[in-house]
Amino acid sequence: MALYDAPRLFGFELESTENLSFIPLVVRFNLDRFGQRISLDQWRSLPHSDRELLARFPVEDDAAIEPNFDRALAEMLRTHADAMPETFAPDGDPIWAHTDVVPETVIRQSSLCGIGSPSLGRWSELSRFQRYALAKLSRKADVNHDFVPAMREFGLAD
């Protein structure tokens, strides 16, 4: 799988990422997947073209391209921020990877937002990246302003 032609942003992210001023979910997905963490200040220290390139890396499994995300990020941070990404052991069994149960955090966030949670059937039909997005947006106990727009975009809410 090659890089996407353009940054892979969900429709609900277009405004909230403010032209890549904030870390988009596609980059967060790859950071989490490869056990890396960067600060918002580090993200913003990268030139826009580098942020755009990182947002073009695929979310599908591809052994040939995956190491390039790590290398690209490390080189960009070294060059522009004189820093390296923090590393951690990635979750080997993330809640969003399961199609047999809707995560409690997604159910709780749905309730906080006053909307119905996705049915198990609808949850299992989502792509793994969509499931990741909803799980990421629902991880905190407060209402996330992007959660309802994401549910709408994914066809899970009116």
DSSP file (Angstrom, degrees, kcal/mol; ACC not computed):
  #  RESIDUE AA STRUCTURE BP1 BP2  ACC     N-H-->O    O-->H-N    N-H-->O    O-->H-N    TCO  KAPPA ALPHA  PHI   PSI    X-CA   Y-CA   Z-CA
    1    1 A M              0   0    0      0, 0.0     2,-0.1     0, 0.0     3,-0.1   0.000 360.0 360.0 360.0 129.1    0.0    0.0    0.0
    2    2 A A        -     0   0    0      1,-0.2     3,-0.1    55,-0.1    63,-0.0  -0.334 360.0 -74.8 -87.9 173.8    1.4    3.4   -1.0
    3    3 A L        -     0   0    0      1,-0.1    54,-0.2    54,-0.1    -1,-0.2  -0.345  56.6-100.4 -63.0 150.6    0.9    6.7    0.7
    4    4 A Y        -     0   0    0     52,-3.3    -1,-0.1    49,-0.1     4,-0.1  -0.364  26.9-120.1 -66.8 155.8   -2.5    8.3    0.2
    5    5 A D  S    S+     0   0    0     -3,-0.1    -1,-0.1     1,-0.1    51,-0.1   0.778  95.1  12.2 -68.8 -26.7   -2.7   11.1   -2.4
    6    6 A A  S    S-     0   0    0     49,-0.1    -2,-0.1    50,-0.1    -1,-0.1  -0.928 105.9 -67.1-143.1 163.0   -3.8   13.6    0.2
    7    7 A P        -     0   0    0      0, 0.0     2,-1.2     0, 0.0    49,-0.2  -0.282  50.5-124.3 -53.5 138.0   -4.0   13.6    4.0
    8    8 A R        +     0   0    0     47,-2.7    18,-0.4    49,-0.2     2,-0.4  -0.738  47.2 160.1 -91.4  96.7   -6.6   11.1    5.2
    9    9 A L        -     0   0    0     -2,-1.2     2,-0.1    16,-0.1     5,-0.0  -0.938  39.3-124.6-118.7 139.7   -8.9   13.2    7.3
   10   10 A F    >>  -     0   0    0     -2,-0.4     3,-1.2     1,-0.1     4,-0.7  -0.467  31.8-112.7 -71.2 154.8  -12.5   12.4    8.3
   11   11 A G  T >4 S+     0   0    0      1,-0.3     3,-1.0     2,-0.2     4,-0.4   0.886 117.7  55.7 -56.5 -41.1  -15.0   15.1    7.4
   12   12 A F  T 3> S+     0   0    0      1,-0.2     4,-0.7     2,-0.1    -1,-0.3   0.700 103.9  57.0 -67.9 -17.2  -15.6   16.0   11.0
   13   13 A E  H <> S+     0   0    0     -3,-1.2     4,-2.9     1,-0.2     5,-0.3   0.684  80.6  86.7 -84.8 -19.3  -11.9   16.6   11.5
   14   14 A L  H <<>S+     0   0    0     -3,-1.0     5,-0.8    -4,-0.7     4,-0.3   0.884 101.0  31.0 -53.2 -44.7  -11.5   19.2    8.8
   15   15 A E  H >45S+     0   0    0     -4,-0.4     3,-0.9    -3,-0.2    -1,-0.2   0.899 119.2  53.0 -78.9 -41.8  -12.4   22.1   11.1
   16   16 A S  H 3<5S+     0   0    0     -4,-0.7    -2,-0.2     1,-0.3    -1,-0.2   0.760 106.3  51.9 -71.9 -23.5  -11.0   20.6   14.3
   17   17 A T  T 3X>S-     0   0    0     -4,-2.9     4,-2.1     4,-0.1     5,-1.8   0.619  95.5-146.7 -84.9 -10.8   -7.6   19.9   12.9
   18   18 A E  T X45S-     0   0    0     -3,-0.9     3,-0.7    -5,-0.3    -3,-0.1   0.929  72.8 -39.8  45.2  62.2   -7.4   23.6   11.7
   19   19 A N  T 34<S-     0   0    0     -5,-0.8    -1,-0.2     1,-0.2    -4,-0.1   0.898 118.9 -48.4  55.9  44.9   -5.3   22.8    8.6
   20   20 A L  T 345S+     0   0    0     -6,-0.2    -1,-0.2     2,-0.1    -2,-0.2   0.681 103.2 127.6  69.3  22.8   -3.2   20.3   10.5
   21   21 A S  T <<5S+     0   0    0     -4,-2.1     2,-0.3    -3,-0.7    -3,-0.2   0.767  75.2  46.2 -72.7 -25.5   -2.5   22.5   13.5
   22   22 A F  S   <S-     0   0    0     -5,-1.8    -2,-0.1    21,-0.1    -5,-0.0  -0.822 106.5 -93.9-113.3 156.7   -3.8   19.7   15.6
   23   23 A I        -     0   0    0     -2,-0.3    -2,-0.1     1,-0.1    17,-0.0  -0.565  44.1-137.4 -74.8 117.0   -2.7   16.0   15.3
   24   24 A P    >>  -     0   0    0      0, 0.0     4,-2.3     0, 0.0     3,-0.6  -0.287  20.6-108.7 -73.9 162.0   -5.3   14.3   13.1
   25   25 A L  H 3> S+     0   0    0      1,-0.2     4,-3.1     2,-0.2     5,-0.2   0.819 116.0  61.7 -60.9 -33.5   -6.6   10.8   13.9
   26   26 A V  H 3> S+     0   0    0    -18,-0.4     4,-1.7     2,-0.2    -1,-0.2   0.902 109.8  41.5 -61.4 -39.1   -4.7    9.2   11.0
   27   27 A V  H <> S+     0   0    0     -3,-0.6     4,-2.7     2,-0.2    -2,-0.2   0.900 114.1  51.7 -73.7 -41.7   -1.5   10.3   12.6
   28   28 A R  H  X S+     0   0    0     -4,-2.3     4,-2.9     2,-0.2     5,-0.3   0.898 107.7  54.2 -60.1 -39.6   -2.7    9.4   16.1
   29   29 A F  H  X S+     0   0    0     -4,-3.1     4,-2.7     1,-0.2    -1,-0.2   0.944 111.9  42.7 -59.2 -49.4   -3.7    5.9   14.8
   30   30 A N  H  X S+     0   0    0     -4,-1.7     4,-2.1     2,-0.2    -2,-0.2   0.866 112.7  53.3 -69.5 -35.2   -0.2    5.3   13.5
   31   31 A L  H  <>S+     0   0    0     -4,-2.7     5,-3.1     2,-0.2     4,-0.4   0.954 114.3  42.2 -60.4 -49.0    1.5    6.7   16.6
   32   32 A D  H ><5S+     0   0    0     -4,-2.9     3,-0.8     1,-0.2    59,-0.3   0.902 113.7  52.7 -64.1 -41.3   -0.6    4.4   18.8
   33   33 A R  H 3<5S+     0   0    0     -4,-2.7    -1,-0.2    -5,-0.3    -2,-0.2   0.862 116.8  37.4 -64.5 -36.5   -0.1    1.5   16.5
   34   34 A F  T 3<5S-     0   0    0     -4,-2.1    -1,-0.2    -5,-0.2    -2,-0.2   0.285 114.5-110.4-103.0  10.3    3.7    1.8   16.4
   35   35 A G  T < 5S+     0   0    0     -3,-0.8    53,-2.0    -4,-0.4     2,-0.3   0.918  70.2 134.3  68.0  45.2    4.1    2.8   20.1
   36   36 A Q  E   < -A   87   0A   0     -5,-3.1     2,-0.4    51,-0.2    51,-0.2  -0.942  33.1-169.0-127.8 150.2    5.1    6.4   19.6
   37   37 A R  E     +A   86   0A   0     49,-2.4    49,-2.4    -2,-0.3     2,-0.3  -1.000   5.7 178.3-138.3 135.7    4.0    9.6   21.3
   38   38 A I        -     0   0    0     -2,-0.4     2,-0.1    47,-0.2    -2,-0.0  -0.951  26.9-117.5-131.7 156.1    4.7   13.2   20.4
   39   39 A S     >  -     0   0    0     -2,-0.3     4,-2.4     1,-0.1     5,-0.1  -0.458  26.5-113.6 -86.3 163.5    3.5   16.4   22.0
   40   40 A L  H  > S+     0   0    0      1,-0.2     4,-2.7     2,-0.2     5,-0.2   0.880 119.5  55.0 -62.7 -37.7    1.4   19.0   20.3
   41   41 A D  H  > S+     0   0    0      2,-0.2     4,-1.1     1,-0.2    -1,-0.2   0.906 107.9  48.4 -62.7 -40.7    4.4   21.4   20.4
   42   42 A Q  H  > S+     0   0    0      2,-0.2     4,-0.6     1,-0.2     3,-0.4   0.925 111.3  50.6 -63.9 -43.2    6.5   18.8   18.6
   43   43 A W  H >< S+     0   0    0     -4,-2.4     3,-1.3     1,-0.2    -2,-0.2   0.932 111.1  48.1 -57.6 -47.2    3.8   18.4   16.0
   44   44 A R  H 3< S+     0   0    0     -4,-2.7    -1,-0.2     1,-0.3    -2,-0.2   0.687 100.8  65.7 -71.6 -17.3    3.5   22.1   15.5
   45   45 A S  H 3< S+     0   0    0     -4,-1.1    -1,-0.3    -3,-0.4    -2,-0.2   0.681  85.9  90.5 -75.7 -16.3    7.3   22.4   15.2
   46   46 A L  S << S-     0   0    0     -3,-1.3    31,-0.1    -4,-0.6     5,-0.0  -0.561  90.6-105.4 -78.7 142.3    7.1   20.3   12.0
   47   47 A P    >>  -     0   0    0      0, 0.0     4,-2.1     0, 0.0     3,-0.8  -0.300  32.4-110.9 -59.9 152.1    6.7   22.2    8.7
   48   48 A H  H 3> S+     0   0    0      1,-0.3     4,-2.7     2,-0.2     5,-0.2   0.876 118.5  57.9 -54.0 -40.1    3.2   21.9    7.2
   49   49 A S  H 3> S+     0   0    0      1,-0.2     4,-2.0     2,-0.2    -1,-0.3   0.862 107.0  47.7 -62.5 -35.4    4.5   19.7    4.4
   50   50 A D  H <> S+     0   0    0     -3,-0.8     4,-2.4     2,-0.2    -1,-0.2   0.903 111.4  49.7 -71.0 -41.2    5.9   17.2    6.9
   51   51 A R  H  X S+     0   0    0     -4,-2.1     4,-1.6     1,-0.2    -2,-0.2   0.911 111.5  50.2 -62.0 -40.9    2.6   17.1    8.9
   52   52 A E  H  < S+     0   0    0     -4,-2.7     4,-0.3    -5,-0.2    -1,-0.2   0.910 109.1  51.3 -63.5 -42.4    0.8   16.6    5.6
   53   53 A L  H >< S+     0   0    0     -4,-2.0     3,-1.5     1,-0.2     4,-0.3   0.923 108.5  50.5 -62.1 -44.7    3.1   13.7    4.7
   54   54 A L  H >< S+     0   0    0     -4,-2.4     3,-1.0     1,-0.3    -1,-0.2   0.839 106.7  55.9 -62.2 -32.3    2.6   12.0    8.0
   55   55 A A  T 3< S+     0   0    0     -4,-1.6   -47,-2.7     1,-0.2    -1,-0.3   0.503 100.2  61.9 -77.8  -4.0   -1.2   12.3    7.5
   56   56 A R  T <  S+     0   0    0     -3,-1.5   -52,-3.3    -4,-0.3    -1,-0.2   0.483  75.6 111.4 -98.1  -5.3   -0.8   10.5    4.2
   57   57 A F  S <  S-     0   0    0     -3,-1.0   -49,-0.2    -4,-0.3   -54,-0.1  -0.455  75.4-105.3 -69.9 143.1    0.5    7.2    5.7
   58   58 A P        -     0   0    0      0, 0.0    -1,-0.1     0, 0.0     4,-0.1  -0.199  13.8-151.7 -69.5 158.1   -2.0    4.3    5.4
   59   59 A V  S    S+     0   0    0      2,-0.1     2,-0.2   -30,-0.0    -2,-0.0   0.430  71.9  94.9-103.5  -5.6   -4.1    2.9    8.2
   60   60 A E  S    S-     0   0    0      1,-0.1     2,-0.3    68,-0.0     0, 0.0  -0.521  91.8 -94.8 -80.8 154.5   -4.2   -0.5    6.6
   61   61 A D        +     0   0    0     -2,-0.2     2,-0.3     4,-0.0    -1,-0.1  -0.561  55.9 157.4 -69.8 128.0   -1.6   -3.1    7.6
   62   62 A D    >>  -     0   0    0     -2,-0.3     4,-2.3    -4,-0.1     3,-0.7  -0.776  29.8-161.5-155.3 105.5    1.3   -3.1    5.2
   63   63 A A  T 34 S+     0   0    0     -2,-0.3    -1,-0.1     1,-0.2    -2,-0.0   0.778  90.8  57.1 -60.9 -27.5    4.6   -4.5    6.4
   64   64 A A  T 34 S+     0   0    0      1,-0.2    -1,-0.2     2,-0.1     4,-0.2   0.855 116.6  30.3 -74.6 -34.2    6.5   -2.6    3.6
   65   65 A I  T X> S+     0   0    0     -3,-0.7     3,-1.2     1,-0.1     4,-0.8   0.756  99.8  80.9 -97.2 -26.3    5.3    0.9    4.5
   66   66 A E  H >X S+     0   0    0     -4,-2.3     3,-1.2     1,-0.3     4,-1.0   0.869  89.6  51.7 -54.0 -47.4    4.9    0.7    8.2
   67   67 A P  H 3> S+     0   0    0      0, 0.0     4,-2.3     0, 0.0    -1,-0.3   0.792 100.5  66.2 -63.2 -22.9    8.5    1.1    9.2
   68   68 A N  H <> S+     0   0    0     -3,-1.2     4,-2.8     1,-0.2     5,-0.2   0.817  93.9  57.4 -68.0 -29.7    8.7    4.2    7.0
   69   69 A F  H <X S+     0   0    0     -3,-1.2     4,-2.7    -4,-0.8     5,-0.2   0.956 108.9  46.2 -62.5 -48.7    6.2    6.1    9.3
   70   70 A D  H  X S+     0   0    0     -4,-1.0     4,-2.5     1,-0.2    -2,-0.2   0.937 116.3  44.3 -57.7 -49.4    8.6    5.5   12.3
   71   71 A R  H  X S+     0   0    0     -4,-2.3     4,-2.5     2,-0.2     5,-0.2   0.915 113.8  49.5 -64.7 -43.9   11.7    6.6   10.3
   72   72 A A  H  X S+     0   0    0     -4,-2.8     4,-2.6     1,-0.2     5,-0.2   0.941 113.0  46.4 -62.2 -47.6   10.0    9.6    8.8
   73   73 A L  H  X S+     0   0    0     -4,-2.7     4,-2.7    -5,-0.2     5,-0.3   0.927 113.0  49.6 -61.3 -45.5    8.6   10.8   12.1
   74   74 A A  H  X S+     0   0    0     -4,-2.5     4,-2.4    -5,-0.2    -1,-0.2   0.921 113.5  45.8 -61.2 -44.5   12.0   10.4   13.8
   75   75 A E  H  X S+     0   0    0     -4,-2.5     4,-2.5     2,-0.2    -1,-0.2   0.911 112.7  50.0 -66.1 -42.6   13.9   12.2   11.1
   76   76 A M  H  X S+     0   0    0     -4,-2.6     4,-2.7    -5,-0.2     5,-0.3   0.934 113.9  44.8 -61.5 -46.8   11.4   15.0   11.0
   77   77 A L  H  X>S+     0   0    0     -4,-2.7     4,-2.4     1,-0.2     6,-1.3   0.898 113.0  50.7 -66.3 -40.1   11.5   15.5   14.7
   78   78 A R  H  X5S+     0   0    0     -4,-2.4     4,-0.7    -5,-0.3    -1,-0.2   0.923 116.3  42.1 -61.9 -43.4   15.3   15.3   14.9
   79   79 A T  H  <5S+     0   0    0     -4,-2.5    -2,-0.2    -5,-0.2    -1,-0.2   0.909 128.4  25.2 -70.3 -44.4   15.6   17.9   12.1
   80   80 A H  H  <5S+     0   0    0     -4,-2.7    -3,-0.2    -5,-0.2    -2,-0.2   0.654 136.3  22.6-102.7 -17.5   12.9   20.4   13.2
   81   81 A A  H  <5S-     0   0    0     -4,-2.4    -3,-0.2    -5,-0.3    -2,-0.1   0.387  88.7-126.8-129.3   0.3   12.6   19.9   17.0
   82   82 A D  S  <<S+     0   0    0     -5,-0.7     2,-0.3    -4,-0.7    -4,-0.3   0.923  77.2 107.6  47.8  48.1   15.9   18.3   18.0
   83   83 A A        -     0   0    0     -6,-1.3    -1,-0.2    -9,-0.2    -2,-0.2  -0.895  61.8-137.0-144.7 169.3   13.8   15.6   19.6
   84   84 A M        -     0   0    0     -2,-0.3     2,-0.1    -3,-0.1   -10,-0.1  -0.948  36.0 -97.5-127.6 151.8   12.7   12.0   19.2
   85   85 A P        -     0   0    0      0, 0.0   -47,-0.2     0, 0.0     2,-0.2  -0.413  39.7-112.7 -66.6 145.3    9.3   10.6   19.7
   86   86 A E  E     -A   37   0A   0    -49,-2.4   -49,-2.4    -2,-0.1     2,-0.3  -0.539  37.0-145.1 -70.0 143.7    8.6    9.0   23.1
   87   87 A T  E     +A   36   0A   0    -51,-0.2     2,-0.3    -2,-0.2   -51,-0.2  -0.849  24.5 165.1-117.0 153.7    8.1    5.2   22.7
   88   88 A F        -     0   0    0    -53,-2.0     0, 0.0    -2,-0.3     0, 0.0  -0.956  47.4 -84.6-153.3 164.9    5.9    2.7   24.5
   89   89 A A        -     0   0    0     -2,-0.3   -54,-0.1     1,-0.1     3,-0.1  -0.665  50.9-124.5 -76.6 119.5    4.7   -0.8   24.0
   90   90 A P        -     0   0    0      0, 0.0     2,-0.5     0, 0.0   -57,-0.1  -0.281  30.8 -95.4 -62.9 150.9    1.7   -0.7   21.7
   91   91 A D        -     0   0    0    -59,-0.3   -56,-0.1     1,-0.2     0, 0.0  -0.549  31.9-158.0 -66.5 119.0   -1.5   -2.3   23.0
   92   92 A G  S    S+     0   0    0     -2,-0.5    -1,-0.2     1,-0.3   -59,-0.0   0.630  87.6  29.7 -75.8 -13.8   -1.5   -5.8   21.5
   93   93 A D  S    S-     0   0    0      5,-0.0    -1,-0.3    -3,-0.0     5,-0.1  -0.469  81.5-172.0-144.8  66.1   -5.3   -6.1   21.9
   94   94 A P    >   -     0   0    0      0, 0.0     3,-1.4     0, 0.0     4,-0.4  -0.269  30.8-123.2 -67.1 149.5   -6.9   -2.7   21.6
   95   95 A I  G >  S+     0   0    0      1,-0.3     3,-1.1     2,-0.2     6,-0.2   0.833 109.4  59.9 -61.4 -33.2  -10.7   -2.4   22.3
   96   96 A W  G 3  S+     0   0    0      1,-0.2    -1,-0.3    36,-0.1    36,-0.1   0.690  93.0  66.7 -70.7 -17.4  -11.4   -0.9   18.9
   97   97 A A  G <  S+     0   0    0     -3,-1.4     2,-0.4    34,-0.1    -1,-0.2   0.705  83.9  90.3 -75.3 -18.8  -10.0   -4.0   17.2
   98   98 A H    <   -     0   0    0     -3,-1.1     3,-0.1    -4,-0.4    -5,-0.0  -0.631  47.5-179.9 -84.3 131.9  -12.9   -6.1   18.5
   99   99 A T  S    S+     0   0    0     -2,-0.4    25,-0.2     1,-0.1    -1,-0.1   0.388  74.6  72.8-104.1  -0.2  -16.0   -6.4   16.4
  100  100 A D  S    S+     0   0    0      1,-0.2     2,-0.3    23,-0.1    -1,-0.1   0.434 103.1  30.1 -96.6   0.4  -17.8   -8.7   18.9
  101  101 A V  S    S-     0   0    0     -6,-0.2    -1,-0.2    -3,-0.1    -3,-0.1  -0.953  73.1-126.9-157.7 137.1  -18.5   -6.0   21.6
  102  102 A V        -     0   0    0     -2,-0.3     5,-0.1    -3,-0.1    18,-0.1  -0.746  45.6-108.7 -80.7 125.5  -19.1   -2.2   21.5
  103  103 A P    >>  -     0   0    0      0, 0.0     4,-2.0     0, 0.0     3,-0.6  -0.227  15.7-127.2 -59.0 142.6  -16.6   -0.7   24.0
  104  104 A E  H 3> S+     0   0    0      1,-0.2     4,-3.0     2,-0.2     5,-0.2   0.837 109.8  59.7 -56.6 -34.7  -18.0    0.6   27.2
  105  105 A T  H 3> S+     0   0    0      2,-0.2     4,-2.5     1,-0.2    -1,-0.2   0.878 105.5  47.8 -64.6 -36.4  -16.3    4.0   26.5
  106  106 A V  H <> S+     0   0    0     -3,-0.6     4,-2.3     2,-0.2    -1,-0.2   0.901 112.7  48.6 -69.7 -41.1  -18.2    4.4   23.3
  107  107 A I  H  X S+     0   0    0     -4,-2.0     4,-2.1     2,-0.2    -2,-0.2   0.928 113.5  47.5 -62.6 -45.1  -21.5    3.5   25.0
  108  108 A R  H  X S+     0   0    0     -4,-3.0     4,-2.7     2,-0.2    -2,-0.2   0.919 112.0  49.0 -63.1 -44.7  -20.7    5.9   27.9
  109  109 A Q  H  X S+     0   0    0     -4,-2.5     4,-1.9     1,-0.2    -1,-0.2   0.888 109.2  53.3 -64.6 -38.3  -19.8    8.7   25.4
  110  110 A S  H  X>S+     0   0    0     -4,-2.3     5,-2.7     2,-0.2     4,-0.5   0.929 110.8  46.9 -59.4 -45.3  -23.0    8.1   23.4
  111  111 A S  H ><5S+     0   0    0     -4,-2.1     3,-1.2     1,-0.2    -2,-0.2   0.922 109.9  52.2 -63.4 -45.5  -25.0    8.5   26.6
  112  112 A L  H 3<5S+     0   0    0     -4,-2.7    -1,-0.2     1,-0.3    -2,-0.2   0.847 112.1  47.3 -58.0 -34.2  -23.1   11.6   27.6
  113  113 A C  H 3<5S-     0   0    0     -4,-1.9    -1,-0.3    -5,-0.2    -2,-0.2   0.498 114.7-117.4 -87.9  -4.6  -23.9   13.1   24.2
  114  114 A G  T <<5S+     0   0    0     -3,-1.2     2,-0.3    -4,-0.5    -3,-0.2   0.807  75.6 114.0  74.1  30.1  -27.6   12.1   24.4
  115  115 A I  S   <S-     0   0    0     -5,-2.7    -1,-0.3    -6,-0.2    -2,-0.2  -0.882  72.3 -94.3-127.1 161.7  -27.5    9.7   21.4
  116  116 A G        -     0   0    0     -2,-0.3     3,-0.1    -3,-0.1    -5,-0.0  -0.462  40.7-117.4 -73.0 146.0  -27.9    6.0   21.1
  117  117 A S        -     0   0    0     -2,-0.1   -10,-0.1     1,-0.1    -1,-0.1  -0.447  41.2 -87.4 -78.0 157.9  -24.8    3.9   21.1
  118  118 A P        -     0   0    0      0, 0.0    -1,-0.1     0, 0.0   -16,-0.1  -0.364  42.9-117.6 -64.7 142.6  -24.0    1.8   18.0
  119  119 A S     >  -     0   0    0      1,-0.1     4,-2.9    -3,-0.1     5,-0.2  -0.366  27.4-109.4 -70.4 160.8  -25.6   -1.6   17.8
  120  120 A L  H  > S+     0   0    0      1,-0.2     4,-2.4     2,-0.2     5,-0.2   0.893 120.3  53.9 -59.7 -39.5  -23.2   -4.5   17.7
  121  121 A G  H  > S+     0   0    0      2,-0.2     4,-0.9     1,-0.2    -1,-0.2   0.921 111.9  42.7 -61.3 -44.9  -24.1   -5.1   14.1
  122  122 A R  H  > S+     0   0    0      2,-0.2     4,-0.8     1,-0.2     3,-0.5   0.895 112.6  54.1 -69.0 -40.1  -23.3   -1.5   13.1
  123  123 A W  H >< S+     0   0    0     -4,-2.9     3,-1.1     1,-0.2    -2,-0.2   0.924 107.4  50.7 -58.1 -45.3  -20.1   -1.5   15.2
  124  124 A S  H 3< S+     0   0    0     -4,-2.4    -1,-0.2     1,-0.2    -2,-0.2   0.730 105.2  57.8 -68.8 -20.9  -18.9   -4.7   13.4
  125  125 A E  H 3< S+     0   0    0     -4,-0.9    -1,-0.2    -3,-0.5    -2,-0.2   0.659  86.5  98.1 -82.0 -16.4  -19.5   -3.1   10.0
  126  126 A L  S << S-     0   0    0     -3,-1.1     2,-0.1    -4,-0.8    28,-0.0  -0.344  83.4-107.7 -68.8 151.8  -17.3   -0.1   10.7
  127  127 A S     >  -     0   0    0      1,-0.1     4,-2.5    -2,-0.0     5,-0.2  -0.365  32.1-109.3 -69.6 161.2  -13.7   -0.2    9.4
  128  128 A R  H  > S+     0   0    0      1,-0.2     4,-2.3     2,-0.2     5,-0.1   0.846 121.3  54.2 -63.9 -31.1  -11.0   -0.7   12.0
  129  129 A F  H  > S+     0   0    0      2,-0.2     4,-2.4     1,-0.2    -1,-0.2   0.876 108.1  48.8 -69.9 -36.9  -10.0    3.0   11.5
  130  130 A Q  H  > S+     0   0    0      2,-0.2     4,-2.3     1,-0.2    -2,-0.2   0.912 111.8  49.2 -66.1 -42.5  -13.5    4.2   12.2
  131  131 A R  H  X S+     0   0    0     -4,-2.5     4,-2.4     1,-0.2    -2,-0.2   0.911 110.7  51.1 -62.5 -41.3  -13.7    2.0   15.3
  132  132 A Y  H  X S+     0   0    0     -4,-2.3     4,-3.1    -5,-0.2     5,-0.2   0.940 108.4  52.3 -58.6 -47.4  -10.4    3.4   16.4
  133  133 A A  H  X S+     0   0    0     -4,-2.4     4,-2.7     1,-0.2    -2,-0.2   0.929 111.5  45.0 -57.8 -48.3  -11.7    7.0   15.9
  134  134 A L  H  X S+     0   0    0     -4,-2.3     4,-1.0     1,-0.2    -1,-0.2   0.902 114.6  48.5 -64.8 -39.9  -14.8    6.4   18.0
  135  135 A A  H  < S+     0   0    0     -4,-2.4     3,-0.3    -5,-0.2     4,-0.3   0.911 113.5  47.4 -65.2 -41.0  -12.7    4.6   20.7
  136  136 A K  H >< S+     0   0    0     -4,-3.1     3,-1.0     1,-0.2     4,-0.2   0.908 111.9  49.7 -66.2 -41.7  -10.2    7.4   20.7
  137  137 A L  H 3< S+     0   0    0     -4,-2.7    -1,-0.2    -5,-0.2     3,-0.2   0.682 114.7  45.5 -70.7 -17.4  -12.9   10.1   20.9
  138  138 A S  T 3< S+     0   0    0     -4,-1.0    -1,-0.2    -3,-0.3    -2,-0.2   0.290  79.7 101.8-108.8  10.2  -14.6    8.4   23.8
  139  139 A R  S <  S+     0   0    0     -3,-1.0     2,-0.2    -4,-0.3    -1,-0.1   0.757  72.3  65.8 -71.2 -24.3  -11.6    7.6   26.0
  140  140 A K  S    S-     0   0    0     -4,-0.2     4,-0.1    -3,-0.2   -31,-0.0  -0.607  84.5-123.6 -97.9 160.7  -12.2   10.5   28.4
  141  141 A A  S    S+     0   0    0     -2,-0.2     2,-0.2     2,-0.1    -1,-0.1   0.499  87.4  83.3 -81.1  -3.7  -15.1   10.8   30.8
  142  142 A D  S    S-     0   0    0      1,-0.1     2,-0.2   -30,-0.0    -2,-0.2  -0.610  95.6 -87.6 -96.2 160.1  -16.0   14.3   29.4
  143  143 A V        -     0   0    0     -2,-0.2     2,-0.5   -31,-0.1    -1,-0.1  -0.474  38.7-143.6 -64.5 131.1  -18.1   15.0   26.3
  144  144 A N    >>  -     0   0    0     -2,-0.2     3,-1.5     1,-0.1     4,-0.6  -0.889   4.4-144.4 -99.0 124.9  -15.9   15.1   23.2
  145  145 A H  T 34 S+     0   0    0     -2,-0.5    -1,-0.1     1,-0.3    -2,-0.0   0.687  98.8  50.6 -64.5 -18.4  -17.1   17.7   20.7
  146  146 A D  T 3> S+     0   0    0      2,-0.1     4,-2.1     1,-0.1    -1,-0.3   0.549  88.8  83.4 -93.8  -8.4  -16.1   15.5   17.7
  147  147 A F  H <> S+     0   0    0     -3,-1.5     4,-2.7     2,-0.2     5,-0.2   0.950  92.3  42.7 -64.9 -51.0  -17.9   12.4   18.9
  148  148 A V  H  X S+     0   0    0     -4,-0.6     4,-2.6     1,-0.2     5,-0.2   0.931 114.7  50.5 -64.4 -45.1  -21.4   13.2   17.6
  149  149 A P  H  > S+     0   0    0      0, 0.0     4,-2.6     0, 0.0    -1,-0.2   0.892 111.8  49.5 -58.7 -36.2  -20.1   14.5   14.2
  150  150 A A  H  X S+     0   0    0     -4,-2.1     4,-2.3     2,-0.2    -2,-0.2   0.936 109.5  50.3 -65.6 -45.9  -18.1   11.3   13.9
  151  151 A M  H  <>S+     0   0    0     -4,-2.7     5,-3.4     1,-0.2     6,-0.8   0.900 112.8  47.7 -58.6 -40.6  -21.1    9.1   14.7
  152  152 A R  H ><5S+     0   0    0     -4,-2.6     3,-1.8     4,-0.2    -2,-0.2   0.943 110.7  50.5 -64.6 -47.5  -23.1   11.1   12.1
  153  153 A E  H 3<5S+     0   0    0     -4,-2.6    -2,-0.2     1,-0.3    -1,-0.2   0.855 110.5  49.9 -60.2 -35.1  -20.3   10.7    9.5
  154  154 A F  T 3<5S-     0   0    0     -4,-2.3    -1,-0.3    -5,-0.1    -2,-0.2   0.370 119.0-111.1 -86.4   5.3  -20.2    7.0   10.1
  155  155 A G  T < 5S+     0   0    0     -3,-1.8    -3,-0.2     2,-0.2    -2,-0.1   0.743  87.5 115.1  76.2  24.3  -24.0    6.7    9.7
  156  156 A L  S   <S+     0   0    0     -5,-3.4     2,-0.3    -6,-0.2    -4,-0.2   0.484  72.7  32.4-105.6  -5.2  -24.6    5.9   13.4
  157  157 A A              0   0    0     -6,-0.8    -2,-0.2    -5,-0.1    -1,-0.1  -0.985 360.0 360.0-148.2 154.9  -26.6    8.9   14.4
  158  158 A D              0   0    0     -2,-0.3    -6,-0.0    -3,-0.1    -1,-0.0   0.443 360.0 360.0 -82.5 360.0  -29.1   11.3   12.9
